[in-house]
């Protein structure tokens, strides 16, 4: 047999075929690597877009606590869905490797305009056995269906309104935990998985309280299976409870001035998710279809302190104080109770090996909101934010994709924003299979 050495770019004559016999007599130059030799898989995700939409600074979802917090402005390109024209998105650097026979690890860094953020950095067990797995560090929580996925894995440019209301902005909508996760895969004929998490819970809807012990936790269960050779499904239910202390956001008082709200209390979220996939004879290379939907309910209970940040004058020129600070140097504290819900559903069909098309509909309900003593101070209105999106994308390979998306966004009261986005996603280096 003949083993052909790679041809150098300059066509060096030394790159000639070598026989197996010649290789056999060559002196051995390599030794077995050490158990913890650093031989990682490294990949890079390049993302960017052109966005055509209304100029609406400080975008938020009407009727919901702004997940971006107090002072919602973000730097362009850092998940701010008010960025218009051409811009780049997160450039993700992914490093993963086996640590030893018992653990593997992964780190994901997001680079935006000279700033580096550690999105994930965790170790995971690989040899405990009995279906048990442990993960520790910073990781995307296993709650829901979409939460564990990074933006380049999404079927649409942005996250559903549900995830934006629950966890963050359009391009950063996920709950990330600094802590530990325990999973158990049951030895059953169908897929049955249980999980629990505990950690710092410093991300919205919690915040960094700088305390010892556990800041919040999550429980989840997933059930799935196959229907014939062409269909598979998964359903799940998740529970997340965190505590917040002085979690801030901006509100508008009854006089139209900005007020700073500070919430202290507990936030409890339930999520139900369902996914159905179809591919002829289980082969998705040419045609496949995916339907997914998620529903949430969230209850928050505690206290709200409202502090006025602006005062002004009325039509007659008389001074008008912020409603939360009638004496201009005080605040108003009252009880706080909300019960809110929402859902989204989407379907994506791959009709050729390269082309896909999808539809998505989002609907939220601001529900019950009782701000106690601040009911009379803040401008509160019930609203049901909604959005309809359609997309089509083309993939030259599994490493390169271009997507065109149109959305009619009515997530802000009295505003209809017709959004057009052209996005690219390019993957360099090893690219492992995505989760179900």
Secondary structure as UniProt FT lines:
FT   STRAND          2..3
FT   TURN            9..10
FT   TURN            13..14
FT   STRAND          18..19
FT   HELIX           20..25
FT   TURN            35..36
FT   STRAND          41..52
FT   TURN            62..63
FT   TURN            67..68
FT   TURN            76..79
FT   TURN            81..82
FT   STRAND          85..88
FT   STRAND          91..100
FT   TURN            101..102
FT   STRAND          103..112
FT   TURN            113..114
FT   STRAND          115..125
FT   TURN            130..131
FT   STRAND          132..140
FT   TURN            147..148
FT   HELIX           151..153
FT   HELIX           161..167
FT   TURN            170..171
FT   STRAND          176..185
FT   STRAND          191..199
FT   TURN            204..205
FT   STRAND          216..227
FT   TURN            228..230
FT   STRAND          231..253
FT   TURN            254..255
FT   STRAND          258..278
FT   HELIX           280..282
FT   TURN            284..286
FT   STRAND          288..308
FT   STRAND          312..313
FT   TURN            315..316
FT   STRAND          319..320
FT   TURN            323..324
FT   TURN            326..327
FT   STRAND          331..350
FT   STRAND          355..370
FT   HELIX           372..376
FT   STRAND          386..397
FT   TURN            398..399
FT   STRAND          400..410
FT   TURN            413..414
FT   STRAND          417..429
//
